[in-house]
């Protein structure tokens, strides 16, 4: 289970987005999303969406009819991302623990996670949950 005492609140979301994002996360986000099929066999789930850097790229990459769910355990990070991206972007925001995803078995055609797995003490649980919510032959993409 994730240590929720580190909720990435205060000024951390803004720092992530304005400083670390352009320097570290943007190039990896572009590479990760380029590997995502444009028409996955179902909805797309992003785990540990942070400030929405990858989320925006996922949404731009996919057909607008494809459901995109962006999740994070940190409410402050999730709120920052939600406020940064326009409401009409077609993104569903969900507070969720990556080790206990609140989604049905086989609900998603792709699961994407950029720099989130490394923050979770029980990595096996993250991958077990990602596999559980993926459709058969779904795509799992992650970067650490």
C-alpha positions in Angstrom: 0.0 0.0 0.0 1.1 3.5 -0.7 2.3 5.7 2.1 -0.5 8.3 2.1 1.3 10.6 4.5 3.2 11.8 1.4 0.2 13.1 -0.4 2.2 15.5 -2.7 0.2 18.5 -1.6 1.1 22.2 -0.9 3.3 23.6 -3.7 4.5 20.2 -4.9 2.0 19.8 -7.8 3.0 23.2 -9.1 6.7 22.4 -8.8 6.2 19.1 -10.6 4.3 20.8 -13.4 6.4 23.9 -13.9 9.9 22.7 -13.1 10.2 18.9 -13.3 7.6 18.5 -16.0 9.4 20.3 -18.8 12.8 19.1 -17.8 12.1 15.5 -17.0 8.6 14.3 -17.7 7.6 15.8 -21.1 10.2 13.9 -23.2 9.3 10.6 -21.5 5.6 11.4 -21.8 6.0 11.9 -25.6 7.8 8.6 -26.0 5.4 6.6 -23.8 2.3 7.9 -25.5 3.8 7.3 -29.0 3.8 3.6 -28.0 0.1 3.6 -27.1 -2.1 2.2 -29.9 -4.3 4.9 -31.3 -7.2 2.5 -31.1 -6.7 0.3 -28.1 -9.1 -2.6 -27.6 -11.1 -0.5 -25.0 -10.9 2.4 -22.6 -7.5 3.7 -21.3 -6.5 4.0 -17.6 -3.7 6.1 -16.5 -2.3 5.2 -13.0 -0.5 7.9 -11.0 -1.4 10.7 -13.4 0.2 13.4 -11.2 -0.3 16.8 -12.7 -1.7 15.5 -16.0 1.4 15.8 -18.2 0.9 12.3 -19.7 -2.8 12.6 -19.4 -3.0 15.5 -21.9 -0.8 13.6 -24.4 -3.0 10.5 -24.0 -6.1 12.5 -24.7 -4.6 14.2 -27.7 -3.3 10.8 -29.1 -6.6 8.9 -28.9 -9.8 9.1 -30.7 -12.1 11.5 -28.8 -14.6 8.7 -28.4 -12.2 6.7 -26.4 -12.8 6.9 -22.6 -9.7 8.1 -20.7 -9.6 7.6 -16.9 -6.8 9.4 -15.1 -6.2 8.2 -11.5 -3.9 9.2 -8.7 -3.8 8.5 -4.9 -2.9 12.1 -4.2 -5.9 14.3 -4.1 -3.9 17.5 -4.4 -2.1 16.2 -7.6 -5.4 15.0 -9.0 -7.1 18.4 -8.3 -4.1 20.2 -9.9 -4.4 18.1 -13.0 -8.2 18.5 -13.2 -7.9 22.3 -12.9 -5.1 22.5 -15.4 -6.9 20.6 -18.2 -10.1 22.0 -19.7 -13.3 20.3 -18.5 -14.3 19.5 -22.1 -11.2 17.4 -22.6 -13.1 14.2 -22.1 -11.1 12.9 -19.1 -12.6 11.1 -16.1 -10.6 11.9 -12.9 -10.5 9.3 -10.1 -8.8 9.2 -6.8 -7.4 5.6 -6.6 -4.7 3.5 -5.0 -2.8 1.7 -7.7 -2.6 -1.4 -5.4 -6.4 -1.6 -5.1 -7.9 -0.2 -8.3 -11.7 0.5 -8.1 -12.4 -0.8 -11.5 -13.9 -4.0 -12.9 -11.8 -6.9 -14.2 -11.0 -6.4 -17.9 -12.4 -2.9 -18.0 -9.5 -1.3 -19.9 -7.8 -1.9 -23.3 -4.7 -0.1 -22.0 -3.1 0.9 -18.7 -0.4 3.6 -18.7 1.8 4.7 -15.8 4.7 7.2 -16.0 7.0 7.4 -13.0 4.3 6.1 -10.6 5.3 2.5 -10.0 8.6 3.7 -8.3 6.6 5.4 -5.5 4.6 2.3 -4.5 6.2 0.0 -2.0 4.2 -3.1 -3.2 5.1 -3.1 -6.9 3.7 -6.6 -7.4 0.3 -5.4 -6.3 0.4 -2.5 -8.9 1.2 -5.0 -11.7 -1.3 -7.5 -10.4 -4.0 -4.8 -10.4 -3.0 -3.5 -13.8 -3.3 -7.0 -15.3 -6.6 -7.5 -13.6 -8.2 -4.4 -15.1 -6.8 -5.1 -18.5 -8.8 -6.8 -21.2 -7.2 -9.9 -22.7 -4.5 -8.8 -25.1 -4.6 -5.3 -23.6 -1.5 -3.0 -23.5 0.4 -2.1 -20.3 2.9 0.8 -20.8 5.0 2.1 -17.9 8.2 4.1 -17.3 10.3 4.2 -14.1 
